[in-house]
Amino acid sequence: MPAMENIAGNLFLIGLMGAGKTTLGKHIAQILNRPFYDSDQEICKRTGVSIPTIFELEGEQGFRDREAAMIDELTALDNIVLATGGGAVMREENHRRLRERGTVVYLHACPDVLLERTRCDTNRPLLQVADPLAKLQELYNVRDSVYRSAAHIVIEANRQNCHKTAENLLQAWAQKQA
């Protein structure tokens, strides 16, 4: 494990749903003794309703507007760990704010692994379709290059356990700052 005192600034985790942003983010925040935020969870706290309810009432555009405001607010904080929603970086303003206000890490995982992790989760409106694997593959095809362009660091998050992925991420972040 790298020396934690060498790691400064914000850490922002991006990637598709099921990549492990929230799980890994909480773990890293605990290691670094920093506040952890999940932009989707913060939106739910503020609105008092679930993401699927926001999609149902306001559509994806309404949700994305709320998400942009939340990303702006959270990225303005100091020394935090933030897990973003899977589609957050698709909006240019979010992409820019994340890159300018912290270190962006893309947790890369393949669609079949993502499906395995999200199969039983009904809180993912984009996966409430007849063929969720095809939807994940479609999202991956569209978003992978955007995630890579937003990221300062890319970490493989396919099959490793959370502790090993966290160690790899912290090591890469420390090296980037050295």
C-alpha angles and dihedrals in degrees: 000000000000123000104277094209088069092062116088137166135026126325117209120190120206133175143104123309109283095026090117101254096142097039094046093040093055090047094050093045088054092049091049094039091234134135116269124212132182109200093212092050091048090053090051091049092051097045098036091226138090126262091250089054091052089049090049095047102034105018125231091297092057091049092048090052090053090046093053092052091048093048090051092051097044097043089055089066122092130243098359136140112227130189110200128203114265095254098042097102092052088081112077095221091055092044090053097044093049093050094045099044104045149341112302118211121192111210100208119204132159121249094248090055091046091052091051089054097044101035096109098034111109092180093083109089095187090060096052090103137109094259111031093175091057089049091050090048090050092049090046092051092051100038108035095081091045091051090049092050091050095046128091088189132024117206124188108236101174112113108345121109120256094255094054092045090049091050091050091047095048091047092051091046093050091049091050090054096043 
